[in-house]
Amino acid sequence: MKPRISCVNGYVNLRTAGKSSKRFSLKIPMDKKTFDKFFDVENQEFKQTVRGTSLPHYERYNLIIEQAFKDYKNSNSSLSFVNDDKKLFLKYWEKYISLISNHGTTLKNKLVKDKFQKYLTSIHKSDILFKDINTEFLRNLQHYFQTASDPKKLSKNTANHYMKMTAIVYRQAATDEHYVYSKDPFIPLKYKYEAIKRSVLSQEDVYKLLNKKLPANKRGSERVDLSRDMFLFQIFANGMRVSDLLTLRWSNINGERLIYTMFKSRKHVDISLNKNIFFILFKQLGGEGAYKNLIDTFNLALLKKERGTHHLGLEVKKRKEDIYMSKKIDNDLNIEQYLSNYLKEFIKQRNATGFIFPFLKDEEYKDVTDFNNLELAQYKNINTQTINYNNSLKRLAEICEIDLPTDNAGHIKIASHTSRHTFANLVLMIKDVNTYDLQQMLRHSSIAVTNKYLKDGFNTNKQDGISRELVEFIPKERDYKSPINDVPVFE
């Protein structure tokens, strides 16, 4: 009997034939419903189209399946059927990488594997058997990661990350029943976390970004201004990651809310729009002046409701549109709903699949409906535009005289992720906001992730404030008689 392809636990698998059948994951993530719809059981391959619906990357999936059948048929080249004591680690890692569907994970694994391979070269090896990977070997590898300049030494945290990624591959071999070990050599290793001083903007710095008048008609001034809007958008959109910012489309704006799926974790995000976000959206639509008029009109209507028209004199009656708008909102003074109604009209004039911030070109991603299924060139372009964005932020920080440390080249240490740190720091300065609230807003997988995220010098202003409050909490000398005066003196 031939092996068959199946779908179990969200992944496509190859199941071997016979009484002692085994299942091997092909690293193709897919739900059972999609599998049943597109998989041709008779030919053991995926179909491109079913009832007018297409399956992205079906050709790549079929190539993976074809290679799996070849590996099964040819035991000499098969990773899965070589005796345990002759199985090579790097050879398996190459196979592991070939089956990864996420470009980011693929590139990270190649980077770590290359570093691992350099270590093997330094000890005059081209590969290593699974059975020869013991704790002593791993400690030497860990030391190499931290000390070898090829081309540069890794920080302790990065070296730890490389070790953990190596462990994932090693343990996946056991999950795939490719190599079964009796004792995990990674368990005795210790990973000490090295504290990092993260760059965060203060309240004063954010104020500068909001209000600084940027030089006009200078080379690159438009890009710097756009970068400012994007950075502020990240802060006020709950510390949005740059990958989500760059891929944000007008279709993600739904009334008073911003709804999207996170690029990194696939988590669903649904947050309300605030006035700062509304202003940035209006500005991207060319409606900066309209936004200001709407705010002025809303404030006039609010004043009218609080004080009465006779207190305003002719102020509300200056323009007919002011009177009309003020009547519309007189009964329900909700600024977000008010701005949302007008924003919808502006967005109708735009292509819903167009990007809000034009760092990426719409035509290069027009067919993309899921940013986790990008072509490699598209994925790399997002990384390139992230670098360009970060470079613009350095120029912006210099213009706004942001108070952050500088690097060896004299440039201010600021990047897109600084907005996420800044959001976390400022939120914790707000009264009654706790770590759980912050975890939910940052969409971290657990409180432990948030706690680790906040270890490095966050929220010192709030700590200083608490120290001052403690001083005020203790009664002053004039408020009570010092007990030391009541202590008897013995001679």
C-alpha positions as semicolon CSV with decimal commas, in nm:
position;residue;x (nm);y (nm);z (nm)
1;M;0,000;0,000;0,000
2;K;0,112;0,352;-0,078
3;P;0,133;0,629;0,182
4;R;-0,153;0,875;0,184
5;I;-0,191;1,247;0,248
6;S;-0,423;1,358;0,530
7;C;-0,502;1,665;0,739
8;V;-0,478;1,637;1,118
9;N;-0,459;1,905;1,389
10;G;-0,445;2,191;1,139
11;Y;-0,156;2,051;0,930
12;V;-0,120;1,841;0,615
13;N;0,052;1,508;0,689
14;L;0,193;1,204;0,511
15;R;0,069;0,882;0,668
16;T;0,271;0,569;0,597
17;A;0,106;0,241;0,507
18;G;0,097;-0,088;0,694
19;K;0,018;-0,199;1,047
20;S;0,281;0,024;1,208
21;S;0,178;0,333;1,014
22;K;0,329;0,666;1,115
23;R;0,233;1,024;1,043
24;F;0,481;1,291;0,936
25;S;0,390;1,660;0,923
26;L;0,456;1,834;0,589
27;K;0,451;2,174;0,766
28;I;0,156;2,293;0,553
29;P;-0,093;2,471;0,784
30;M;-0,451;2,412;0,672
31;D;-0,791;2,356;0,825
32;K;-0,977;2,033;0,753
33;K;-1,256;2,209;0,563
34;T;-1,014;2,368;0,315
35;F;-0,823;2,040;0,278
36;D;-1,138;1,841;0,201
37;K;-1,247;2,103;-0,052
38;F;-0,927;2,131;-0,256
39;F;-0,747;1,798;-0,211
40;D;-0,788;1,540;-0,490
41;V;-0,777;1,209;-0,302
42;E;-0,747;0,999;-0,618
43;N;-0,442;1,187;-0,751
44;Q;-0,306;1,279;-0,404
45;E;-0,259;1,645;-0,493
46;F;-0,427;1,982;-0,447
47;K;-0,653;2,134;-0,711
48;Q;-0,608;2,499;-0,802
49;T;-0,975;2,596;-0,826
50;V;-1,298;2,451;-0,689
51;R;-1,634;2,612;-0,768
52;G;-1,476;2,945;-0,852
53;T;-1,259;2,955;-0,538
54;S;-0,879;2,936;-0,569
55;L;-0,624;2,788;-0,327
56;P;-0,318;3,014;-0,285
57;H;0,022;2,841;-0,321
58;Y;-0,133;2,513;-0,437
59;E;0,168;2,452;-0,666
60;R;0,414;2,481;-0,376
61;Y;0,201;2,248;-0,165
62;N;0,203;1,988;-0,444
63;L;0,581;2,013;-0,476
64;I;0,615;1,945;-0,102
65;I;0,387;1,643;-0,134
66;E;0,579;1,517;-0,438
67;Q;0,910;1,545;-0,251
68;A;0,763;1,364;0,051
69;F;0,659;1,071;-0,169
70;K;1,008;1,061;-0,323
71;D;1,168;1,057;0,022
72;Y;0,944;0,773;0,126
73;K;1,014;0,574;-0,188
74;N;1,390;0,622;-0,188
75;S;1,510;0,516;0,158
76;N;1,869;0,615;0,074
77;S;1,780;0,984;0,043
78;S;1,494;0,982;0,290
79;L;1,549;1,173;0,611
80;S;1,276;0,976;0,779
81;F;1,413;0,628;0,718
82;V;1,785;0,655;0,782
83;N;1,913;0,474;1,092
84;D;1,918;0,702;1,397
85;D;2,292;0,685;1,448
86;K;2,360;0,816;1,095
87;K;2,118;1,108;1,084
88;L;2,271;1,450;1,020
89;F;2,140;1,758;1,196
90;L;2,205;2,025;0,929
91;K;2,059;1,802;0,661
92;Y;1,740;1,775;0,863
93;W;1,742;2,152;0,930
94;E;1,754;2,216;0,553
95;K;1,452;1,991;0,509
96;Y;1,279;2,163;0,801
97;I;1,334;2,505;0,640
98;S;1,205;2,390;0,301
99;L;0,868;2,305;0,456
100;I;0,815;2,637;0,639
101;S;0,542;2,849;0,479
102;N;0,612;3,176;0,665
103;H;0,882;3,387;0,498
104;G;0,990;3,554;0,821
105;T;1,038;3,221;0,997
106;T;1,222;3,085;0,693
107;L;1,469;3,375;0,685
108;K;1,529;3,359;1,062
109;N;1,598;2,985;1,045
110;K;1,842;3,032;0,757
111;L;2,023;3,300;0,957
112;V;2,058;3,081;1,266
113;K;2,149;2,772;1,062
114;D;2,424;2,965;0,884
115;K;2,564;3,077;1,220
116;F;2,549;2,718;1,345
117;Q;2,730;2,605;1,030
118;K;3,007;2,861;1,087
119;Y;3,064;2,712;1,429
120;L;3,093;2,364;1,278
121;T;3,346;2,502;1,028
122;S;3,548;2,648;1,314
123;I;3,579;2,299;1,464
124;H;3,650;2,143;1,120
125;K;3,311;1,983;1,061
126;S;3,065;2,021;0,773
127;D;2,771;1,865;0,960
128;I;2,705;1,686;1,288
129;L;2,515;1,371;1,376
130;F;2,214;1,407;1,603
131;K;2,370;1,160;1,846
132;D;2,679;1,384;1,882
133;I;2,481;1,688;1,995
134;N;2,525;1,678;2,372
135;T;2,518;1,945;2,643
136;E;2,894;2,005;2,625
137;F;2,870;2,068;2,250
138;L;2,578;2,308;2,308
139;R;2,764;2,504;2,578
140;N;3,054;2,551;2,338
141;L;2,808;2,658;2,069
142;Q;2,648;2,909;2,307
143;H;2,991;3,052;2,390
144;Y;3,071;3,080;2,019
145;F;2,748;3,271;1,951
146;Q;2,840;3,524;2,220
147;T;3,207;3,571;2,135
148;A;3,281;3,496;1,768
149;S;3,312;3,796;1,533
150;D;3,172;3,657;1,209
151;P;3,099;3,929;1,120
152;K;3,007;4,046;1,471
153;K;2,950;3,912;1,819
154;L;2,593;3,847;1,924
155;S;2,445;4,001;2,235
156;K;2,364;3,763;2,518
157;N;1,991;3,792;2,442
158;T;2,039;3,725;2,069
159;A;2,268;3,429;2,144
160;N;1,997;3,289;2,375
161;H;1,742;3,335;2,098
162;Y;1,966;3,147;1,851
163;M;2,006;2,862;2,100
164;K;1,631;2,839;2,154
165;M;1,565;2,831;1,779
166;T;1,821;2,550;1,745
167;A;1,641;2,362;2,022
168;I;1,308;2,399;1,840
169;V;1,452;2,229;1,530
170;Y;1,614;1,953;1,737
171;R;1,290;1,881;1,923
172;Q;1,082;1,896;1,606
173;A;1,289;1,606;1,474
174;A;1,160;1,403;1,768
175;T;0,802;1,517;1,705
176;D;0,839;1,404;1,343
177;E;0,984;1,075;1,469
178;H;1,289;1,149;1,257
179;Y;1,533;1,121;1,548
180;V;1,422;1,005;1,892
181;Y;1,653;1,097;2,179
182;S;1,655;0,950;2,528
183;K;1,772;1,272;2,696
184;D;1,722;1,630;2,578
185;P;2,069;1,795;2,579
186;F;1,920;2,146;2,584
187;I;1,752;2,108;2,925
188;P;2,066;2,175;3,141
189;L;2,141;2,502;2,955
190;K;2,076;2,830;3,137
191;Y;1,962;3,146;2,960
192;K;2,031;3,462;3,155
193;Y;1,832;3,763;3,043
194;E;2,039;4,075;2,981
195;A;1,850;4,394;3,071
196;I;1,817;4,645;2,786
197;K;1,761;5,017;2,824
198;R;1,474;5,069;2,582
199;S;1,416;5,404;2,414
200;V;1,086;5,563;2,511
201;L;0,949;5,908;2,440
202;S;0,832;6,124;2,728
203;Q;0,506;6,318;2,738
204;E;0,703;6,627;2,635
205;D;0,855;6,446;2,337
206;V;0,515;6,328;2,212
207;Y;0,390;6,685;2,253
208;K;0,678;6,804;2,031
209;L;0,584;6,552;1,764
210;L;0,222;6,665;1,773
211;N;0,294;7,036;1,752
212;K;0,634;7,091;1,587
213;K;0,615;7,279;1,257
214;L;0,832;7,087;1,012
215;P;1,039;7,268;0,746
216;A;0,850;7,274;0,415
217;N;0,977;7,249;0,057
218;K;1,293;7,070;0,162
219;R;1,414;6,746;0,011
220;G;1,246;6,457;0,191
221;S;1,020;6,686;0,398
222;E;0,702;6,511;0,281
223;R;0,842;6,171;0,377
224;V;0,945;6,300;0,722
225;D;0,598;6,448;0,777
226;L;0,437;6,119;0,671
227;S;0,667;5,932;0,911
228;R;0,558;6,160;1,194
229;D;0,191;6,081;1,126
230;M;0,266;5,710;1,112
231;F;0,467;5,711;1,434
232;L;0,192;5,902;1,619
233;F;-0,066;5,666;1,469
234;Q;0,127;5,371;1,615
235;I;0,128;5,530;1,962
236;F;-0,240;5,621;1,966
237;A;-0,346;5,290;1,808
238;N;-0,233;5,095;2,116
239;G;0,131;5,057;2,012
240;M;0,060;4,911;1,669
241;R;0,349;4,715;1,516
242;V;0,511;4,851;1,200
243;S;0,414;4,542;0,995
244;D;0,049;4,614;1,071
245;L;0,092;4,987;1,010
246;L;0,245;4,943;0,664
247;T;-0,020;4,691;0,553
248;L;-0,317;4,886;0,694
249;R;-0,587;4,953;0,432
250;W;-0,886;5,185;0,421
251;S;-1,107;4,877;0,443
252;N;-0,975;4,830;0,799
253;I;-1,159;5,147;0,909
254;N;-1,511;5,053;1,011
255;G;-1,704;5,351;1,144
256;E;-1,552;5,453;1,476
257;R;-1,328;5,147;1,494
258;L;-1,005;5,011;1,353
259;I;-1,027;4,638;1,280
260;Y;-0,742;4,424;1,148
261;T;-0,555;4,094;1,190
262;M;-0,204;4,121;1,331
263;F;0,067;4,033;1,081
264;K;0,288;3,865;1,344
265;S;0,046;3,665;1,560
266;R;-0,272;3,644;1,348
267;K;-0,467;3,785;1,643
268;H;-0,782;3,987;1,578
269;V;-0,763;4,353;1,683
270;D;-1,061;4,582;1,729
271;I;-0,996;4,926;1,882
272;S;-1,188;5,251;1,890
273;L;-1,064;5,554;1,699
274;N;-0,967;5,861;1,899
275;K;-0,933;6,225;1,794
276;N;-0,561;6,198;1,717
277;I;-0,618;5,897;1,493
278;F;-0,910;6,073;1,324
279;F;-0,690;6,375;1,251
280;I;-0,419;6,157;1,091
281;L;-0,676;5,971;0,879
282;F;-0,836;6,297;0,762
283;K;-0,489;6,430;0,678
284;Q;-0,406;6,122;0,468
285;L;-0,730;6,184;0,278
286;G;-0,639;6,546;0,215
287;G;-0,902;6,662;0,462
288;E;-0,686;6,830;0,726
289;G;-0,876;7,159;0,688
290;A;-1,211;6,980;0,696
291;Y;-1,113;6,810;1,022
292;K;-1,032;7,145;1,186
293;N;-1,362;7,292;1,069
294;L;-1,551;6,994;1,207
295;I;-1,381;7,028;1,545
296;D;-1,452;7,402;1,557
297;T;-1,817;7,345;1,468
298;F;-1,851;7,070;1,726
299;N;-1,703;7,293;1,996
300;L;-1,940;7,575;1,903
301;A;-2,236;7,341;1,923
302;L;-2,116;7,212;2,259
303;L;-2,079;7,568;2,386
304;K;-2,424;7,652;2,257
305;K;-2,576;7,361;2,445
306;E;-2,396;7,450;2,769
307;R;-2,452;7,827;2,767
308;G;-2,730;7,898;2,523
309;T;-2,715;8,084;2,194
310;H;-2,757;8,431;2,351
311;H;-2,418;8,395;2,523
312;L;-2,246;8,333;2,190
313;G;-2,379;8,641;2,015
314;L;-2,313;8,611;1,643
315;E;-2,045;8,345;1,682
316;V;-2,259;8,046;1,581
317;K;-2,440;8,244;1,312
318;K;-2,133;8,342;1,112
319;R;-2,180;8,070;0,850
320;K;-2,486;7,878;0,738
321;E;-2,298;7,547;0,743
322;D;-2,205;7,609;1,108
323;I;-2,572;7,648;1,196
324;Y;-2,663;7,338;0,999
325;M;-2,386;7,124;1,154
326;S;-2,453;7,246;1,506
327;K;-2,819;7,149;1,474
328;K;-2,720;6,802;1,354
329;I;-2,510;6,731;1,660
330;D;-2,706;6,934;1,914
331;N;-2,890;6,631;2,051
332;D;-2,599;6,387;2,059
333;L;-2,262;6,545;2,131
334;N;-2,034;6,248;2,060
335;I;-1,717;6,372;1,892
336;E;-1,599;6,029;1,772
337;Q;-1,934;5,945;1,613
338;Y;-1,950;6,292;1,460
339;L;-1,605;6,263;1,302
340;S;-1,676;5,907;1,193
341;N;-1,981;6,009;0,991
342;Y;-1,776;6,254;0,787
343;L;-1,476;6,021;0,759
344;K;-1,696;5,757;0,594
345;E;-1,784;6,001;0,318
346;F;-1,417;6,078;0,257
347;I;-1,322;5,708;0,249
348;K;-1,592;5,631;-0,011
349;Q;-1,387;5,833;-0,257
350;R;-1,085;5,607;-0,204
351;N;-1,002;5,253;-0,311
352;A;-1,091;5,036;-0,010
353;T;-0,793;4,806;-0,076
354;G;-0,551;5,100;-0,096
355;F;-0,295;5,143;0,180
356;I;-0,357;5,423;0,431
357;F;0,012;5,512;0,448
358;P;0,177;5,502;0,103
359;F;0,508;5,339;0,188
360;L;0,394;5,030;-0,001
361;K;0,255;5,055;-0,356
362;D;-0,106;4,946;-0,395
363;E;-0,049;4,782;-0,735
364;E;0,224;4,554;-0,599
365;Y;-0,017;4,406;-0,340
366;K;-0,352;4,439;-0,520
367;D;-0,410;4,062;-0,520
368;V;-0,310;4,013;-0,156
369;T;-0,600;3,937;0,076
370;D;-0,394;3,766;0,347
371;F;-0,057;3,919;0,436
372;N;0,058;3,586;0,578
373;N;0,054;3,446;0,223
374;L;0,295;3,686;0,055
375;E;0,544;3,618;-0,219
376;L;0,903;3,638;-0,096
377;A;0,968;3,958;-0,294
378;Q;0,662;4,122;-0,135
379;Y;0,774;4,019;0,213
380;K;1,126;4,152;0,157
381;N;0,984;4,479;0,026
382;I;0,797;4,529;0,356
383;N;1,128;4,483;0,540
384;T;1,297;4,734;0,307
385;Q;1,024;4,993;0,361
386;T;1,051;4,940;0,737
387;I;1,419;5,036;0,713
388;N;1,328;5,344;0,507
389;Y;1,066;5,440;0,764
390;N;1,316;5,403;1,049
391;N;1,564;5,625;0,866
392;S;1,297;5,894;0,827
393;L;1,223;5,871;1,200
394;K;1,586;5,951;1,282
395;R;1,560;6,269;1,074
396;L;1,226;6,353;1,240
397;A;1,374;6,306;1,589
398;E;1,658;6,544;1,506
399;I;1,421;6,812;1,376
400;C;1,193;6,783;1,680
401;E;1,490;6,765;1,920
402;I;1,364;6,446;2,080
403;D;1,546;6,366;2,404
404;L;1,681;6,015;2,335
405;P;2,034;5,866;2,340
406;T;2,242;5,863;2,020
407;D;2,432;5,580;1,853
408;N;2,800;5,572;1,758
409;A;2,725;5,763;1,438
410;G;2,555;6,042;1,635
411;H;2,202;5,954;1,522
412;I;1,916;5,950;1,772
413;K;1,819;5,594;1,869
414;I;1,462;5,579;1,746
415;A;1,280;5,320;1,536
416;S;0,925;5,216;1,461
417;H;0,916;4,988;1,767
418;T;0,998;5,286;1,991
419;S;0,633;5,385;1,945
420;R;0,523;5,055;2,104
421;H;0,756;5,108;2,401
422;T;0,636;5,469;2,431
423;F;0,272;5,362;2,433
424;A;0,340;5,106;2,708
425;N;0,531;5,358;2,919
426;L;0,271;5,635;2,889
427;V;-0,020;5,402;2,955
428;L;0,138;5,285;3,280
429;M;0,161;5,648;3,393
430;I;-0,218;5,674;3,381
431;K;-0,382;5,611;3,714
432;D;-0,531;5,265;3,778
433;V;-0,388;5,108;3,461
434;N;-0,234;4,771;3,547
435;T;-0,019;4,514;3,369
436;Y;-0,322;4,306;3,266
437;D;-0,478;4,606;3,092
438;L;-0,153;4,667;2,909
439;Q;-0,122;4,302;2,808
440;Q;-0,467;4,314;2,649
441;M;-0,391;4,638;2,465
442;L;-0,055;4,515;2,334
443;R;-0,210;4,176;2,248
444;H;0,068;3,986;2,423
445;S;0,018;3,611;2,455
446;S;0,060;3,618;2,834
447;I;0,130;3,839;3,136
448;A;0,480;3,688;3,146
449;V;0,558;3,838;2,804
450;T;0,437;4,180;2,920
451;N;0,636;4,159;3,243
452;K;0,953;4,074;3,049
453;Y;0,874;4,357;2,808
454;L;0,854;4,605;3,096
455;K;1,168;4,502;3,286
456;D;1,401;4,745;3,117
457;G;1,361;5,093;3,261
458;F;0,995;5,151;3,180
459;N;0,780;5,400;3,362
460;T;1,046;5,566;3,579
461;N;0,832;5,881;3,597
462;K;0,552;5,693;3,768
463;Q;0,798;5,534;4,008
464;D;0,935;5,879;4,092
465;G;0,579;6,002;4,150
466;I;0,504;5,713;4,384
467;S;0,819;5,794;4,582
468;R;0,703;6,155;4,620
469;E;0,356;6,040;4,724
470;L;0,511;5,817;4,990
471;V;0,690;6,119;5,137
472;E;0,362;6,310;5,147
473;F;0,188;6,006;5,296
474;I;0,405;6,019;5,610
475;P;0,280;6,289;5,855
476;K;0,500;6,597;5,895
477;E;0,665;6,682;6,229
478;R;0,410;6,955;6,292
479;D;0,129;6,701;6,258
480;Y;0,239;6,469;6,535
481;K;0,464;6,453;6,835
482;S;0,775;6,250;6,768
483;P;0,767;5,933;6,984
484;I;1,137;5,973;7,049
485;N;1,056;6,266;7,279
486;D;0,855;6,032;7,501
487;V;1,134;5,778;7,542
488;P;1,276;5,788;7,898
489;V;1,648;5,858;7,930
490;F;1,847;5,618;8,149
491;E;2,175;5,724;8,295
